[in-house]
């Protein structure tokens, strides 16, 4: 009896593979053999499907209230573009984190006017965004520029910055592992020297200087070890306002030409947990220097173009 059952089962399986004509020829319209399966290519599958969730962090470098508004705008516009953006952590979610810097040209930080001249009505800002997968691996990086019409970013400024961010984010999600915005290669790179960085607690001064020296070449600025060979000098100052739960650190980077004339400043403001700045600055320095280097490169390019013009 068992033998008969085995034969019937074998016959049924054979029937699934194809239908045979009386003369023994295979019917070309027969049902093909059942799919036998193949090894999963998880990397390929991950690239083909949409990100299940994206947590947008509050960007650093801006006043906290403005940074929260920008984060909320990005989430709102991302959701409208069918990107599942969230503000709180989620299991196996991707993350989008940013660092901003405000660029003020003309040698007068914070809009302070020169004698006999009206203050500059506007400035420029840049945000460097990083897109990371659930394992923390960086999958894309892009920068967004925005114009400012006052020292305090208005809703109009933030709305435009958020729209540019979501546009670049959508492109990054379609092409992970790429840099959406690359620095344009220059035939002759400007040469800079990173001078003193002062005012940071712990190892902040050294960490910020090292991070800036490492990132500037990526932004198209060559770095010299001695001031004598440099066309530009960069100096940094840090101020820390301590609070009960958070410390607010303000970074100001001065960009000076070879004669010592100030070309402009790059300003950043970050809120960190109280006491965090007394610990190693490695991660904080890396994020801060990323946006600062982008702003410094743009400022030098602007001043150079204006001089040639």
Number of C-alpha atoms within 10 A of each C-alpha: 5 6 7 9 10 11 11 11 11 11 11 11 13 12 13 13 13 17 17 13 9 7 6 8 9 12 11 10 8 12 12 11 12 10 6 5 6 6 5 8 8 9 8 9 10 10 14 10 10 13 18 13 18 25 20 22 19 21 22 25 26 25 17 16 9 17 22 17 17 23 21 19 21 25 23 18 18 23 14 12 13 10 20 17 25 22 16 10 14 14 8 13 21 24 24 22 19 26 25 30 31 29 26 25 23 18 18 16 18 18 18 13 15 12 7 6 8 10 14 17 11 14 17 19 24 24 27 25 23 21 24 21 17 15 10 11 13 17 17 22 23 19 22 21 20 18 18 20 14 15 13 11 19 13 13 12 17 21 17 16 21 24 17 16 22 22 14 18 24 14 14 21 18 14 14 18 16 16 16 15 14 12 12 8 10 9 7 9 14 18 18 27 24 22 15 13 20 17 13 22 16 14 15 22 19 16 21 24 21 16 20 21 21 17 20 22 17 16 20 22 24 19 24 17 12 11 16 10 13 18 17 25 24 20 17 22 16 18 15 17 11 15 13 8 10 15 18 19 19 19 24 21 23 21 25 21 17 15 9 10 13 19 20 21 27 28 24 23 23 22 20 17 13 15 13 14 19 12 11 14 19 15 11 18 20 19 21 24 25 24 29 31 25 27 28 25 19 19 22 21 16 13 16 12 10 9 8 6 6
